[in-house]
Amino acid sequence: MNELFDLHHRKALVTGSSRGLGAATAVMLASHGVDVVVTFRNDEQGARAVADQVRSFGRDALVVQVDLGEEASVDTLMDQVEDSWGALDIVVANAAATTFRPLYKAERRHLERTYAISVYGFHQLVTRALPMMLNAGRGRIVAVSGADTGTWIPGHGLLAGAKAAMESMVRYLGCELGSKNITTVGISPGWIDGDSIQQMLGPLHEFAMDLERETHPMRLAATPEQVAQAVVMLCTDAAALVNGNTIVADGAGVFAFCGRYSKVASQLAAAKIESLIGVDAPALPE
């Protein structure tokens, strides 16, 4: 294997890895030869199941409960990693939590909780991981952002603000740590057909997933495993020059959204015209 793509024997910490993208990333890193710290806040059973998958690849796995919004909890996590391994090569900051509501209805406590995880918690992870990365002689920090920093998603104002701050920190850390052989990159996925969106959409999930597949430029509804492929790619040495940048990994889905919306709207309008006047509406260009 080309050493630029070889991750064997590296050690990674993946936050929020008991389910969804975090779990898929932890397992995929293990399949590429990486030992993984699997973290959870509430779902210990899910985290232990992910750790079992990591070990099935012959890799070491630590399972640690953490609340990234609490400084003492993050310190306990990093103390355990340091005591167990002493070195750390990769940090994937995936975990996030917020209250989905319009900004004008948000209270200070909602901002504090959202920013505590994605801004303060992220900063603490980096500063605590830095000595271990220096000990390893290298480091890659991957910050998971989201489409809500670049486009409007109802109720996402709190999370978008926190993730936008994280993206800015990625740029600064890229400049501050690059000379130490520690690089920082961001990744901004689009639709991920995981647990979170299933819970958010409820009975509308299947309809929305079909619509995503029908209108996405690549005709897919991205799974956590597909997005995890891009995350793992960014963990390799081959992605070093991405340092300081946030990469959009959505298959052009967000960029195409206006066209996708127009297509669906035209179909609905055509159906309405046909029902009113009983004749076929003219077809619009693809």
Residue pairs with C-beta under 8 A, 6 or more apart in sequence:
2 238
3 237
4 236
4 237
4 238
5 236
5 237
5 238
6 33
6 236
6 237
7 29
7 32
7 33
7 34
7 232
7 235
7 236
8 32
8 33
8 34
9 33
9 34
9 35
10 33
10 34
10 35
10 89
10 90
10 235
11 34
11 35
11 36
11 37
11 85
11 87
11 88
11 89
11 90
11 136
12 26
12 29
12 34
12 35
12 36
12 37
12 88
12 89
12 90
12 91
12 92
12 235
13 36
13 37
13 39
13 81
13 88
13 90
13 91
13 92
13 125
13 129
14 22
14 25
14 26
14 29
14 36
14 37
14 38
14 39
14 92
14 94
15 22
15 39
15 66
15 68
15 91
15 92
15 93
15 94
15 95
15 125
16 22
16 39
16 40
16 41
16 94
16 95
16 96
17 23
17 25
17 26
17 36
17 38
17 39
17 40
17 47
17 50
17 94
18 38
18 39
18 40
18 43
18 44
18 46
18 47
18 50
19 43
19 46
19 194
19 195
20 192
20 194
20 195
20 196
20 224
21 94
21 144
21 189
21 192
21 194
21 224
21 227
21 228
21 231
22 39
22 92
22 94
22 95
23 38
23 46
23 50
23 224
24 223
24 224
24 225
24 227
24 228
25 92
25 94
25 224
25 228
25 231
25 232
26 36
26 38
26 50
26 53
26 54
27 50
27 53
27 54
27 228
28 225
28 228
28 229
28 231
28 232
29 36
29 90
29 232
29 235
30 36
30 53
30 54
30 55
30 56
30 57
30 59
30 61
31 57
32 232
33 57
33 59
34 59
34 89
34 90
34 235
35 54
35 59
35 60
35 61
35 85
36 51
36 54
36 59
36 60
36 61
36 62
37 61
37 62
37 63
37 64
37 77
37 81
38 47
38 50
38 51
38 54
38 61
38 62
38 63
38 64
39 47
39 63
39 64
39 65
39 66
39 77
39 95
40 46
40 47
40 63
40 64
40 65
40 66
41 65
41 66
41 67
41 68
41 95
44 63
44 65
47 63
47 65
48 63
50 61
51 61
51 62
51 63
52 61
54 60
54 61
55 61
62 80
62 81
62 84
62 85
64 76
64 77
64 80
64 81
65 73
66 73
66 74
66 76
66 77
67 73
67 74
68 74
68 95
68 116
68 117
68 121
68 122
68 125
69 97
69 113
69 116
69 117
69 120
69 121
70 116
71 120
71 124
74 121
74 124
74 125
74 128
75 124
75 128
78 125
78 128
78 129
81 88
81 132
82 131
82 132
85 132
86 132
86 135
87 132
87 133
87 135
87 136
88 129
88 132
88 133
88 136
88 139
89 133
89 136
89 138
89 139
89 140
90 139
90 140
90 141
90 142
90 235
91 125
91 126
91 129
91 139
91 140
91 141
91 142
92 142
92 144
92 231
92 235
93 121
93 122
93 125
93 141
93 142
93 143
93 144
93 166
94 144
95 117
95 121
96 114
96 117
96 118
96 144
96 146
96 159
96 162
96 163
97 113
97 114
97 117
98 110
98 113
98 114
98 156
98 158
98 159
98 162
99 106
99 110
99 113
99 114
99 158
100 155
100 156
100 158
100 159
100 200
101 110
101 155
101 158
102 154
102 155
102 157
103 157
103 158
106 157
106 158
110 158
111 158
111 161
114 158
114 159
114 161
114 162
115 161
115 162
115 165
117 162
118 159
118 162
118 163
118 165
118 166
119 162
119 165
119 166
119 169
122 143
122 166
122 169
123 169
126 141
126 173
126 184
129 139
129 141
130 139
130 177
130 182
133 139
133 180
133 182
134 180
134 182
137 181
138 181
138 182
139 177
139 180
139 181
139 182
139 183
140 182
140 183
140 184
140 185
140 234
140 235
140 239
141 170
141 173
141 177
141 182
141 183
141 184
141 185
142 184
142 185
142 186
142 187
142 231
142 234
142 235
143 166
143 167
143 169
143 170
143 184
143 185
143 186
143 187
143 246
144 186
144 187
144 189
144 231
145 163
145 164
145 166
145 167
145 186
145 187
145 188
145 246
146 156
146 159
146 160
146 163
146 188
146 189
147 153
147 188
147 189
147 190
147 250
147 254
148 156
148 159
148 160
148 163
149 160
149 163
149 164
149 167
149 188
150 188
150 248
150 254
151 254
151 257
153 160
166 186
167 186
167 188
167 246
170 184
170 185
170 186
170 244
170 245
170 246
171 244
171 245
173 184
173 244
174 183
174 184
174 185
174 243
174 244
174 245
175 244
177 183
177 184
178 243
178 244
183 240
183 242
183 243
183 244
184 243
184 244
185 234
185 239
185 242
185 243
185 244
185 245
185 246
185 247
186 245
186 246
186 247
187 227
187 230
187 231
187 234
187 246
187 247
187 249
188 246
188 247
188 248
188 249
188 250
189 222
189 227
189 230
189 249
189 250
190 222
190 248
190 249
190 250
190 251
190 253
190 254
191 197
191 212
191 216
191 221
191 222
191 250
191 253
192 222
192 223
192 224
192 227
193 209
193 212
193 221
193 222
193 223
193 224
194 223
194 224
197 205
197 208
198 205
201 208
209 221
211 264
212 220
212 221
212 253
213 219
213 220
213 221
215 256
215 260
215 263
215 264
216 251
216 253
216 256
216 260
217 251
217 252
217 253
217 256
218 251
218 252
218 253
220 226
220 251
222 250
222 251
222 253
227 249
230 247
230 249
233 239
234 242
234 247
248 254
253 260
263 284
266 284
269 281
270 280
270 281
270 283
273 279
273 281
274 280
274 281
